[in-house]
Amino acid sequence: MSGSGRVKVDSNGDILELPKQNGVLIFPLSMAKIRGELSPEKLFSYLEKQIHPKWKNYPLSVLFLYTGDVYARHNLGDINKYNVEIENHISRCLKIINSSSYLIRDAFSFVRWDELFNCDNIILKKFKELKEIYFVDKKFQEYMFQDLKRAGKEFNSNNVDFLLEEMILPYLFVKGAFKFNDNFTKNSRKFKLVCYSGNPLKILVYIHKMNFFNLDKTVNVYQNCLYNLKAKFLFNFDDLDLEKFKDLGQFVVEFRR
């Protein structure tokens, strides 16, 4: 089950209001999207139009997580090129923050993938364990094949490793399996929510549902959720039947009927 209490959504599945707690929003930034739907201008538009109206005036941190390292590690691009794009993205974000009369610089963290991935030994340990689970779990492999096919990607070991790594870090983050320090909430945050400009992959939902590492003791109400910024829809994985929907976008359509 999701953490303490039920998530609050409206009739369209959008977040009704954020909890009356300190919190952190984590934005995994796909390198394929940071010049488009995850550009600084788009991100701050999402924050202003979709997050701010739901905010209850408690300290809220925003973590922008740049995926260049994991892309390059799995031969999906050049790290030098990505570093230039990341620096440019951060610079434009800071320009928006500094020119604002209400945004607070300390509320924003700009973090590269490996900086977070290597901050605690448990992350690499659980990543290796997840790979071992994947190799013997036929259903896991089936969902992986579906996700890669849907994305137009080849079903090979490199792409499999890439997606497993992309899933494990946000998963462990919202489960509170490791600590990340930020200056704004002073580590007193109570909820953590992953925000992305798309639907979750089936493998992510499966990892949450199977709870392979017995990490459901957190009080984070969003521990089994992902917020689709574009669709304005909060996926609560507890409510999803992976066998019923070929594409999780169909779940959104059915929910809104």
C-alpha positions in Angstrom: 0.0 0.0 0.0 1.0 3.6 -0.4 2.4 5.2 2.8 0.4 6.6 5.6 -3.0 7.7 4.3 -4.4 7.7 0.7 -3.2 9.9 -2.0 -5.7 12.7 -2.9 -6.8 13.0 -6.5 -9.7 14.7 -8.3 -12.1 13.1 -10.7 -9.5 13.3 -13.6 -6.8 11.6 -11.5 -4.8 14.8 -11.0 -3.3 15.6 -7.6 -6.0 17.3 -5.5 -3.6 18.7 -2.9 -0.1 18.0 -1.7 0.2 16.7 1.9 0.5 19.2 4.7 4.1 18.1 5.3 7.5 19.0 4.2 8.3 17.3 0.9 10.6 16.8 -2.1 9.8 16.4 -5.8 12.3 14.5 -7.9 12.4 15.1 -11.6 14.4 12.5 -13.5 15.5 14.4 -16.6 15.8 12.2 -19.7 18.6 13.5 -21.9 16.3 13.0 -24.9 13.9 15.5 -23.5 15.8 18.3 -21.7 15.7 20.5 -24.8 12.0 19.8 -25.3 9.3 18.9 -22.8 11.8 18.8 -19.9 13.4 22.1 -20.8 13.9 24.7 -18.0 10.9 26.7 -19.3 8.7 23.7 -19.4 9.8 22.5 -15.9 9.1 25.8 -14.3 5.8 26.1 -16.1 4.8 22.7 -14.7 5.8 23.9 -11.2 3.9 27.1 -11.5 0.7 25.8 -13.1 0.4 22.3 -11.8 2.3 22.0 -8.5 2.0 25.5 -6.9 -1.9 25.5 -6.8 -1.7 22.2 -4.9 1.0 23.3 -2.5 0.1 23.8 1.2 2.9 26.3 2.0 5.2 23.7 3.7 8.9 23.6 2.8 9.1 21.9 -0.6 12.4 20.9 -2.3 12.8 20.2 -6.0 15.5 17.9 -7.2 16.4 17.9 -10.9 18.2 14.6 -11.6 20.2 14.6 -14.9 20.6 11.1 -16.5 23.6 11.8 -18.7 25.8 9.4 -16.8 23.5 6.4 -17.1 22.9 7.2 -20.8 26.7 7.3 -21.5 27.5 4.2 -19.4 25.2 2.2 -21.5 26.5 3.5 -24.8 23.5 5.7 -25.5 25.4 8.9 -26.1 28.5 10.9 -25.5 29.1 12.1 -21.9 31.0 15.2 -23.0 28.0 16.3 -25.1 25.7 15.6 -22.3 27.8 17.6 -19.8 27.5 20.6 -22.1 23.7 20.2 -22.3 23.4 19.7 -18.5 25.4 22.8 -17.7 23.3 24.8 -20.2 20.1 23.4 -18.6 21.3 24.3 -15.1 22.3 27.8 -16.2 18.9 28.5 -17.7 17.2 27.1 -14.6 19.2 29.4 -12.3 18.4 32.3 -14.6 14.7 31.6 -14.1 15.1 31.2 -10.4 17.2 34.3 -9.9 14.8 36.5 -11.9 11.8 35.3 -9.9 10.4 37.2 -7.0 9.2 34.1 -5.2 11.4 31.1 -6.1 14.1 30.3 -3.5 17.5 29.1 -4.7 18.0 26.7 -1.8 14.9 24.9 -2.7 16.4 23.5 -5.9 19.1 20.8 -6.2 20.8 20.0 -9.5 22.1 16.5 -9.3 23.9 14.3 -11.8 22.9 10.7 -11.9 26.2 9.2 -10.6 26.3 11.8 -7.8 23.2 10.2 -6.4 23.8 6.6 -7.6 27.1 6.5 -5.7 26.0 8.4 -2.6 25.2 5.2 -0.7 26.5 1.6 -1.1 23.0 0.2 -0.8 22.1 1.6 -4.2 24.6 -0.4 -6.2 23.9 -3.4 -4.0 20.2 -3.3 -4.7 20.8 -2.7 -8.4 22.9 -5.9 -8.6 20.2 -7.7 -6.7 17.5 -6.4 -9.0 19.4 -7.7 -12.0 19.7 -11.1 -10.4 15.9 -11.1 -9.8 15.3 -10.1 -13.4 17.2 -13.0 -14.8 15.0 -15.6 -13.1 11.7 -13.8 -13.2 9.8 -14.5 -16.4 7.1 -12.0 -15.8 9.7 -9.3 -15.2 11.3 -10.2 -18.5 8.0 -10.1 -20.3 7.2 -6.6 -19.1 10.8 -5.5 -20.0 10.2 -6.8 -23.5 6.9 -4.9 -23.8 8.5 -1.7 -22.5 11.4 -1.8 -24.9 9.1 -2.7 -27.9 6.8 0.2 -27.0 9.8 2.5 -27.0 11.1 1.2 -30.3 14.2 -0.2 -28.7 16.0 -3.4 -29.3 15.6 -6.1 -26.6 19.3 -6.6 -25.7 21.4 -6.7 -22.5 22.6 -3.2 -22.8 19.1 -1.7 -23.0 17.9 -4.0 -20.3 20.7 -2.8 -17.9 20.0 0.8 -18.8 16.3 0.5 -17.9 16.9 -1.4 -14.7 19.4 1.3 -13.5 16.9 4.0 -14.5 14.2 2.3 -12.4 16.2 1.4 -9.3 17.4 4.9 -8.3 14.0 6.7 -8.1 12.5 3.6 -6.6 14.9 3.5 -3.7 14.6 7.3 -3.3 10.9 7.3 -2.7 11.2 4.3 -0.5 13.6 6.2 1.8 16.3 3.5 1.3 19.1 6.1 1.4 19.5 9.7 2.5 19.9 12.7 0.3 20.7 15.9 2.0 19.3 19.2 0.8 19.5 22.6 2.5 15.9 23.5 2.3 13.9 20.9 4.2 16.8 20.1 6.5 16.1 16.3 6.0 12.7 16.7 7.7 10.7 16.0 4.6 8.0 13.5 4.9 6.9 12.9 1.3 8.8 12.2 -1.9 7.2 12.2 -5.3 8.6 11.3 -8.7 7.5 13.7 -11.5 8.0 12.9 -15.2 6.6 13.9 -18.6 5.2 10.5 -19.4 3.6 7.3 -18.1 5.6 4.9 -15.9 7.1 1.8 -17.5 5.5 -1.5 -16.6 8.7 -2.7 -15.1 8.7 0.2 -12.6 5.2 -0.7 -11.6 6.1 -4.3 -11.3 9.1 -3.6 -9.1 6.9 -1.5 -6.8 4.1 -4.2 -6.7 6.5 -7.1 -6.0 8.3 -5.1 -3.2 11.4 -7.3 -3.7 13.4 -5.6 -1.0 10.7 -5.3 1.6 10.8 -1.5 1.7 7.2 -0.7 2.4 7.8 0.6 5.9 8.2 4.2 4.8 5.4 6.7 5.7 5.8 8.4 2.3 2.2 8.6 0.9 3.7 8.7 -2.6 6.0 5.7 -2.2 4.1 3.8 -4.9 3.3 6.7 -7.2 4.5 8.6 -10.3 3.1 12.0 -11.4 2.7 12.4 -15.2 3.2 16.1 -15.7 1.9 16.2 -19.3 -1.3 14.2 -18.6 -1.8 15.8 -15.2 -2.3 12.3 -13.8 -1.0 10.7 -10.6 -0.4 7.0 -11.1 -1.0 5.0 -7.9 0.6 1.7 -8.6 -1.6 0.0 -6.0 -4.5 0.5 -8.3 -2.9 -0.8 -11.5 -3.6 -4.2 -13.1 -0.6 -4.7 -15.4 -2.3 -7.6 -17.2 -5.3 -5.5 -18.1 -3.6 -2.7 -20.0 -1.1 -3.1 -22.9 -0.2 0.6 -22.5 -0.6 2.4 -19.2 -2.0 5.4 -21.1 -5.1 3.2 -21.5 -5.5 3.2 -17.7 -5.7 7.0 -17.7 -8.4 7.0 -20.4 -10.4 4.4 -18.5 -10.0 6.2 -15.2 -11.4 9.4 -16.8 -14.5 7.8 -18.4 
